[in-house]
Amino acid sequence: MVVMKMKFPFEKRVKLAQGLWVLSWFAAVAGAITFTLGCILKTELRKRAEVMDNTDVHVVPNTLMLVGLASLGINYFAGKICQDALDAGRFPRWKTFLKPYFATSCFFTVLMLLSVVMSYVMKGSLENSLKIGLRNGIRFYKDTDTPGRCFQKQNIDRLQMDFQCCGNTDHRDWFEVQWISNRYLDFSSKDVKDRIKSNVDGRYLLDGVPFSCCNPSSPRPCIQYQITNNSAHYNYDYQTEELNIYLRGCREALVHYYMGLMNTIGAGVLTGSVLVCLRYLQTAMEAVAGQENTEIETEGYLLEKGVKETIMEYVDPVRMYSHLTRLRP
Amino acid sequence: MAVGKVTFTKAEREKLAQLLWLLNWISVLTGVILFSLGLFLRVEIQKRQEVMSDQEILYVPHMLITTGLVACCINFLGGKICYECTDTSKFLRWKLVLLPYIVCTFFFTFCVLVGALMCYSIRNQLEESLFLGLRNAMRYYKDTDTPGRCFLKRTVDLLQMQFQCCGNAGYRDWFHVQWISNRYLDMTSSDVRDRLRSNVEGKYLMDGVPFSCCSTLSPRPCIQQQVTNNSAHYNYRHQTEQLNLWRRGCRQALLDHYTSIMRSIGLIVLLIWLFELLVLTGVRYLQTAMENVLRLGNPDCESDGWILENSLAETARSNFNIIKNLGKCYQVDDDPNINPVS
């Protein structure tokens, strides 16, 4: 029960080998590009590692880098096999090598497709990680004198300016956190004492945001204190003022940015098609071996037996090996 | 007394021609590099042209771009010539073109040198241009409702944030300019009216700076209003507070940025100039060697190559005489058929 049988006359075999050689070089380049994309993604994730709570999302760039390198190697060998395929004398030395080669290639193709799926699945985990990381960043913004946290202020300020965002979900996150350190608060002042008494935790909360939330596109100078108080500023309406500070939250901005980076994966398709053609070439060449006239028409196929039987053929040796190791104490 | 005389055998001549062919193709590449450097510089200047008052600085990138294009053409032609010069029969085709080509290339390399020197000398003009440009930009910072100036605020804010600078020479420049538009000033308030009356021109001046002057390195939240008033803020002394606002002026910041770019470009262009000079010398040697071969008649013999046939003074004198006699195509006094002596 042969799967997808096709007839290959000599000229068709030659054309198949040539086309496949070119295709495998393109696929090698695509593998290199995938590896580079993985490196770029990893670098970008590490740049903002301070606002991420965990590194779970790093599995996507790691897989991309692994698959890129493997694809480079696989397609290099595919090219070499194609070059030798048309010479019936040189082809037999690849014979023993081909079965494990196909197994590993299929594995890496599946892995590449998996990484594409993973980048969509990881979105939720990334968002969670950012939520916790940003919440901590905003909480420790004022602790510029605490070792281990003294750069949080700088990081959050730079982040908000670079990504044009404010706060975690939006700018109101700053209203719920004391972001001005006690070192700079005059505790003898009435205003400060009132604010501290106004909440249970004794924190100095105000309806203001740091300067890094200010939007340079605003036509008027930035209003960062008493944002919700319309009467504190001339000709100002908090509800309709859209350009004063950034309205987008940093979590959304960062997720959007990273999702955009991860959606540039498409080389898996190319490697897959290379593999299919190579299989046809191999089976066609096998039939030629041993014949006197190398220019005869031969048949090529994807799988010699049915799908189930082929899988059993690969799994049986593995099963027997594990059985043997279990018997040995 | 020839200048720089070297004797060439036939094999050496062929090797020289091949080497020059390769060097000319490398020169085409360096011409492309020159072109792209000029393009890069132009883009960099264009990015900040709103804070530059005049556009004369654009001469430098334009010079580099034209020189790069001309270098590509000249060296492409040179490569072709050198490829064919190995053969004396083909050399005859190019014989008449070669000397003008060498003269043109010599003047062209001079232009490359001028381009390199311009990169180093443009600094003063740039400083003046930035001073005027930034002063105007700060003056029109508040005019976000005037067509033609509505994006100046955004430009200045982004500039100050990106280059980590404040004002023209320092943050105090903002104290002399009204940077808050009248649209956002409550004219009924006594504070506003006092400030407006406190100066001759009726401008709303204050010791405050825009938010883009705030430094991200400061351990405390930014103090941008009442910067010089120590009592307005708790635990604050503006004389000792170094990290609150950016201390550097934007003129200095931009000047440093452009000077470093142009210094590196100038260095690369100087190296390219030296390389072109080397190629030109090689072509001159090849030309004189091939001409001497033709003069001697035997294509396989040794010939001399030189840079100048006679010494520098004699060559200059003879060229000067040629130029002097160019105007006189016809010596009336010497012609025996006119006014014959009877």
Interface residues (C-beta under 8 A of the other chain):
Chain A: T144 D145 C150 K153 Q154 D157 R158 M161 W179 I180 S181 R183 Y184 L185 D186 S189 P210 F211 S212 C214 P216 S217 S218 P219 R220 P221 C222 Q224 H233 Y234 N235 Y236
Chain B: T144 D145 C150 K153 R154 D157 L158 M161 W179 I180 S181 R183 Y184 L185 D186 S189 P210 F211 S212 C214 T216 L217 P219 R220 P221 C222 Q224 H233 Y234 N235 Y236
